[in-house]
Amino acid sequence: MKTLFILSLLLNTELFHNSKKGIKFYKKGDYETAINLFLEEMKNKKKFKNYFYLGQSYSMVNDNQNAIKMYEKALSGKFSKSIIYFEMGLSYFLLEKSEEALQNLNLALKYDPNNVNYLINRGSIKYDLGLINSACMDWMNAKSIDVNSIDPELININCN
């Protein structure tokens, strides 16, 4: 019985270590190693925070299909929903699925309506979809929140 308990404790410690190591490699920019560590940990214990970092790592190696799958799983946890929707929107945009990207940026802004990065990116997606006036409104809104958040030239060139 003691042996089983110690073995269980060692496995859980190793899994925790894989999670920490995965985040460490993610922050260093070694996304392939981070992916492998997170996947190894996920075999035994599902952590929603790891789904987010796994999604980020997949995105950084241009595997946006898998990134989206991981972001969707991360939504079930307590991780900030706004950042998950934002990142998922960017992954959809990189897959040239602007409609889905826009839906996710809308959700990100629902949770964090004054985030200038979300507004600027949603404006860019709207612009890509031909929604010029709406894009300009997002960019102007971002500028009204933080005057230095966006290059005024972008607005002048695209919104006049």
N, C-alpha and C positions, 0 to 999 in steps of 0.2 A: 504494500500500500504506500509506504514512504517513497519507494522507487518511482511509482506511478506519479505521485505528487511532484517529486523533484523533476521528473521528465517533463511533466506538464508545465512546470514553472520555467524550465529551460526553453521549451518551445515558445511560450508566450514572450519570454525575454528576447529570443531571437527574432520573433515577428515584430516586436516593438522596435528592435534594433534595425530591422529592414525598413520600417517606416521612416525612422529618423535618418537612416542612411539614404533612403530614396529622396527625401526632402533635401538633404545635403547635396546630393548629386544634381538634383533639379536646380538648386540655387547656383551651382557651379556651371550649369549649362551642359552637363553630361546627361542628356535626356534619354539616350538609349539605356544607359546603366540605371537611371531612375525608373524607367519603364519596367525593366527586368526585376528590380527590387520590389516595386509596388505589386507587380503581377505575382511574384512569389508569395508576398504577404497575403494577397487577396485569395489565394487558394485556401487559406485556413481561416481568415478573419476579414470580414468586410467592414471597412471603415470609410465613411462618406467623405472625409477629408482626403483620403488617399485617392478616391475616385476623381476628385477635383484636380489634384496634382498629376494624376495619371492622364487626365484629359489635357491638362496644360502641356505635359511632356509629349503626348501624341501630336498636339497642335504644333509644337516647336519642330517636330521632325516631318511636318507636312502630311500627317495621317489624320486629317480632319474628320473622316468618317468615324474612326475609333474615338477621337476626341469628343465628338458629339454624344456617342454612346456613354462615355464615362461621365460627361456633364449631366446627362439625363439621370444617371444613377445617383450622382452627387446631390441632385435636387431633393431626394428623399431624406437627406440629413439636415443638420442644423447649420451647415455652412451658409454664408451669405448668398441668398438667392439672386440678388442683383448682379453680383460678379459672375455667377454661373451663367445667367441668361446673357450677359454681355459677351462673355467668352464663347458661348455657344453661338451667338449671333455672328461673331467674327469668323468662327469656323464655317458656318453656313456661307458667309460672304466669300470666303476663300474657295469654297466649292462652287462658286458662281450661282448660289441659290439665294438671290437677294430678297425674295419675298419672305422666306423663312428667317433670313437674317433680320429683316425689319421687324417681324413678329417678336423675335427674341429681344431686340433692342427696346421695343415697346414695353416688354415685360420688365426688363432691367430698369427702365425709367419709372415704371409703376412702383418699384421698391425704393428707388433712389432718384426722385424727380429733378433734383438740382445738380446732378453729376455732370459736369461740363464735358468730360470725356465721352460719356454715353450720348449726350446731345450732339456733339461734333460728329461722332461716328454714325449716329442715326441719320444726321443730315447728309452725310456722304452716301449712305445707302439709299436714302430717298432720292438724292441727286442722280445716282446710278440708275434708279428706276424711272427717272424722268419727272419726278415730283419736285420740280425746281422751287416753287413758292414755299412748299412745306419744308424743304431742305434749308432754305434761307431763313425761315422762321426758327428752326432748330439752332442754326449757327448764330443768329442774332440773340436768341435766348441764352446761349452759352456765353456770348460776349457780355450780356447784361449781368450775368452772375459773376463772371471773372473777365475783366476787360483784356487781360493778357492771355486768355485761354486759346484764342484763335487769331490767326494772322488776318488783319482787316482787309488785306489785298484779296484773300480768298473770297470774302464777301463782296468786295467791289467788283471783281472780275465776273463772278458767277451769279450775282443777284441784281444786277442793274441792266 
